[in-house]
Amino acid sequence: MKTAISLPKDVFEKAERIAIRARKSRSQLYCEALREYVARHSPDEVTEALDRAIEENGQPEERFVTLASAQTLTRVEW
């Protein structure tokens, strides 16, 4: 779907540089950015997706969960 948006000049220029560096089209960059923004602001959808994944694949091994949790907690600022 096509849409038109207005951006501040500085945001547009920074996005252009990122798109060029990443070898992505402007549309692809904006789509990925908006997809990430929507995911961050739709926690219910993330929870539903995780619930579906667990339902389809079963609960993860306890050891994996313990190690992954410990690793994640070392990167979180409290």
Contacts in CASP RR format, 6 or more apart in sequence:
PFRMAT RR
TARGET T0000
AUTHOR 0000-0000-0000
METHOD contacts of the structure
MODEL  1
MKTAISLPKDVFEKAERIAIRARKSRSQLYCEALREYVARHSPDEVTEAL
DRAIEENGQPEERFVTLASAQTLTRVEW
7 15 0 8 1.000
15 26 0 8 1.000
15 29 0 8 1.000
15 30 0 8 1.000
15 33 0 8 1.000
16 26 0 8 1.000
18 29 0 8 1.000
19 25 0 8 1.000
19 26 0 8 1.000
19 28 0 8 1.000
19 29 0 8 1.000
22 29 0 8 1.000
24 32 0 8 1.000
39 45 0 8 1.000
39 46 0 8 1.000
54 60 0 8 1.000
60 68 0 8 1.000
END
